[in-house]
Amino acid sequence: PIVFVARDGQRLPAIAEAGQLAQHYYRGGDRLGTRLKADRSVVTEADTAVEALLRRAISDCFPGVNMLGEEGGVAYDPQQPYTFVIDPIDGTVNYSQQIPLCAISVGLEYKKEVIAGAIYNPFSQELFSQVFLLRIFELSVIKVSVDRRFAPCLPSP
Protein backbone atom coordinates (compact mmCIF):
# COMPACT_ATOMS: atom_id res chain seq x y z
CA PRO A 1 0.00 0.00 0.00
CA ILE A 2 1.02 3.60 -0.57
CA VAL A 3 1.29 5.53 2.67
CA PHE A 4 2.58 9.04 3.28
CA VAL A 5 2.11 8.95 7.06
CA ALA A 6 2.66 6.08 9.45
CA ARG A 7 -0.18 5.05 11.74
CA ASP A 8 1.46 6.91 14.63
CA GLY A 9 1.43 10.14 12.61
CA GLN A 10 5.17 10.21 11.96
CA ARG A 11 6.34 11.36 8.54
CA LEU A 12 7.92 8.80 6.26
CA PRO A 13 11.72 8.66 6.05
CA ALA A 14 11.87 9.79 2.41
CA ILE A 15 9.85 12.94 3.16
CA ALA A 16 11.95 13.66 6.27
CA GLU A 17 15.18 13.07 4.35
CA ALA A 18 14.00 15.36 1.54
CA GLY A 19 13.23 18.02 4.17
CA GLN A 20 16.68 17.67 5.70
CA LEU A 21 18.26 18.04 2.27
CA ALA A 22 16.22 21.20 1.57
CA GLN A 23 17.30 22.63 4.94
CA HIS A 24 20.95 21.79 4.19
CA TYR A 25 20.85 23.84 0.97
CA TYR A 26 18.86 26.61 2.68
CA ARG A 27 21.47 27.01 5.42
CA GLY A 28 24.07 27.42 2.66
CA GLY A 29 22.33 30.66 1.61
CA ASP A 30 24.35 32.02 -1.31
CA ARG A 31 25.19 28.46 -2.39
CA LEU A 32 21.59 27.74 -3.45
CA GLY A 33 22.61 27.84 -7.12
CA THR A 34 19.54 29.86 -8.08
CA ARG A 35 18.89 30.22 -11.81
CA LEU A 36 16.02 30.83 -14.22
CA LYS A 37 14.49 28.03 -16.27
CA ALA A 38 13.44 28.50 -19.90
CA ASP A 39 9.95 29.51 -18.76
CA ARG A 40 11.57 32.21 -16.54
CA SER A 41 10.61 30.48 -13.27
CA VAL A 42 13.17 30.15 -10.49
CA VAL A 43 14.93 26.86 -9.74
CA THR A 44 17.66 26.07 -7.21
CA GLU A 45 20.09 23.22 -6.79
CA ALA A 46 17.93 22.14 -3.86
CA ASP A 47 14.94 21.67 -6.21
CA THR A 48 16.84 19.24 -8.40
CA ALA A 49 18.50 17.43 -5.47
CA VAL A 50 15.25 16.99 -3.51
CA GLU A 51 13.41 15.74 -6.60
CA ALA A 52 16.21 13.27 -7.39
CA LEU A 53 16.08 11.95 -3.81
CA LEU A 54 12.29 11.49 -3.97
CA ARG A 55 12.46 9.83 -7.39
CA ARG A 56 15.05 7.34 -6.10
CA ALA A 57 12.98 6.58 -2.98
CA ILE A 58 9.81 6.07 -5.01
CA SER A 59 11.58 3.96 -7.65
CA ASP A 60 13.10 1.76 -4.96
CA CYS A 61 9.63 1.01 -3.57
CA PHE A 62 7.68 1.01 -6.83
CA PRO A 63 9.91 0.09 -9.80
CA GLY A 64 8.57 1.24 -13.15
CA VAL A 65 5.93 3.57 -11.71
CA ASN A 66 5.24 6.75 -13.69
CA MET A 67 6.74 9.97 -12.37
CA LEU A 68 6.10 13.59 -13.25
CA GLY A 69 8.47 16.03 -11.63
CA GLU A 70 8.70 19.78 -11.92
CA GLU A 71 12.45 19.62 -12.47
CA GLY A 72 13.13 16.11 -13.78
CA GLY A 73 10.37 15.84 -16.34
CA VAL A 74 8.23 12.81 -17.10
CA ALA A 75 8.93 9.09 -17.00
CA TYR A 76 5.68 7.67 -18.37
CA ASP A 77 4.45 4.24 -19.42
CA PRO A 78 0.79 4.30 -20.54
CA GLN A 79 0.38 0.71 -19.30
CA GLN A 80 1.26 1.77 -15.72
CA PRO A 81 -1.85 3.08 -13.89
CA TYR A 82 0.03 4.90 -11.09
CA THR A 83 1.80 8.26 -11.47
CA PHE A 84 3.65 10.12 -8.73
CA VAL A 85 3.66 13.92 -9.17
CA ILE A 86 6.52 15.76 -7.43
CA ASP A 87 7.05 19.45 -6.73
CA PRO A 88 10.33 19.29 -4.79
CA ILE A 89 10.14 22.82 -3.40
CA ASP A 90 6.72 24.34 -3.81
CA GLY A 91 7.50 28.00 -3.19
CA THR A 92 10.97 28.18 -4.71
CA VAL A 93 10.88 31.98 -4.90
CA ASN A 94 10.36 32.21 -1.12
CA TYR A 95 13.00 29.54 -0.54
CA SER A 96 15.54 31.28 -2.78
CA GLN A 97 15.01 34.53 -0.85
CA GLN A 98 15.59 32.81 2.52
CA ILE A 99 11.89 32.94 3.45
CA PRO A 100 11.01 29.56 5.02
CA LEU A 101 7.46 29.43 3.62
CA CYS A 102 7.61 26.54 1.19
CA ALA A 103 6.83 22.84 1.07
CA ILE A 104 7.75 19.54 -0.51
CA SER A 105 4.68 18.28 -2.38
CA VAL A 106 4.06 14.74 -3.62
CA GLY A 107 0.85 13.48 -5.15
CA LEU A 108 -0.28 10.12 -6.46
CA GLU A 109 -2.64 9.52 -9.36
CA TYR A 110 -4.36 6.29 -10.30
CA LYS A 111 -5.52 6.27 -13.91
CA LYS A 112 -5.23 10.08 -14.02
CA GLU A 113 -7.33 10.59 -10.86
CA VAL A 114 -5.63 12.00 -7.76
CA ILE A 115 -5.87 9.47 -4.93
CA ALA A 116 -3.29 10.70 -2.41
CA GLY A 117 -1.08 13.63 -1.57
CA ALA A 118 1.42 14.86 0.98
CA ILE A 119 2.67 18.37 1.67
CA TYR A 120 5.60 18.80 4.05
CA ASN A 121 7.10 22.04 5.32
CA PRO A 122 10.62 21.14 6.43
CA PHE A 123 10.99 24.34 8.46
CA SER A 124 7.87 24.01 10.60
CA GLN A 125 8.00 20.21 10.26
CA GLU A 126 4.28 20.15 9.44
CA LEU A 127 3.02 17.30 7.29
CA PHE A 128 -0.41 17.33 5.71
CA SER A 129 -1.58 14.27 3.85
CA GLN A 130 -4.74 12.79 2.49
CA VAL A 131 -5.80 9.61 0.78
CA PHE A 132 -8.83 10.02 -1.44
CA LEU A 133 -11.20 7.14 -2.19
CA LEU A 134 -9.53 4.82 0.33
CA ARG A 135 -9.67 5.58 4.06
CA ILE A 136 -7.30 2.88 5.25
CA PHE A 137 -4.93 4.85 7.44
CA GLU A 138 -5.32 7.53 10.07
CA LEU A 139 -4.29 10.75 8.34
CA SER A 140 -4.19 14.44 9.10
CA VAL A 141 -7.02 16.27 7.39
CA ILE A 142 -7.03 19.95 6.50
CA LYS A 143 -10.38 21.47 7.45
CA VAL A 144 -11.80 24.10 5.10
CA SER A 145 -14.35 26.65 6.26
CA VAL A 146 -17.69 26.64 4.48
CA ASP A 147 -18.30 30.26 5.50
CA ARG A 148 -18.34 32.26 2.27
CA ARG A 149 -18.15 35.64 4.04
CA PHE A 150 -14.70 37.18 3.73
CA ALA A 151 -14.52 39.13 7.02
CA PRO A 152 -14.58 36.14 9.43
CA CYS A 153 -11.61 34.69 7.56
CA LEU A 154 -9.35 37.64 8.33
CA PRO A 155 -6.99 37.50 11.32
CA SER A 156 -7.98 39.70 14.20
CA PRO A 157 -5.84 42.78 14.96
Number of C-alpha atoms within 10 A of each C-alpha: 4 9 17 26 21 12 12 9 13 11 21 13 12 17 25 18 16 24 21 15 17 25 16 13 21 20 11 10 13 12 12 21 14 18 13 10 11 7 6 8 10 17 22 22 14 25 26 17 18 26 22 17 17 22 19 14 16 17 14 10 10 12 10 15 17 22 22 19 19 16 19 17 10 14 13 15 13 9 9 12 14 22 24 22 20 25 23 28 28 20 17 23 17 14 26 21 13 14 13 17 15 20 25 25 20 23 21 23 17 13 13 10 12 17 16 20 20 22 20 23 21 23 15 11 12 11 23 18 22 22 22 13 9 9 9 11 15 14 19 14 10 9 6 6 7 6 9 8 8 7 9 9 10 8 6 6 3
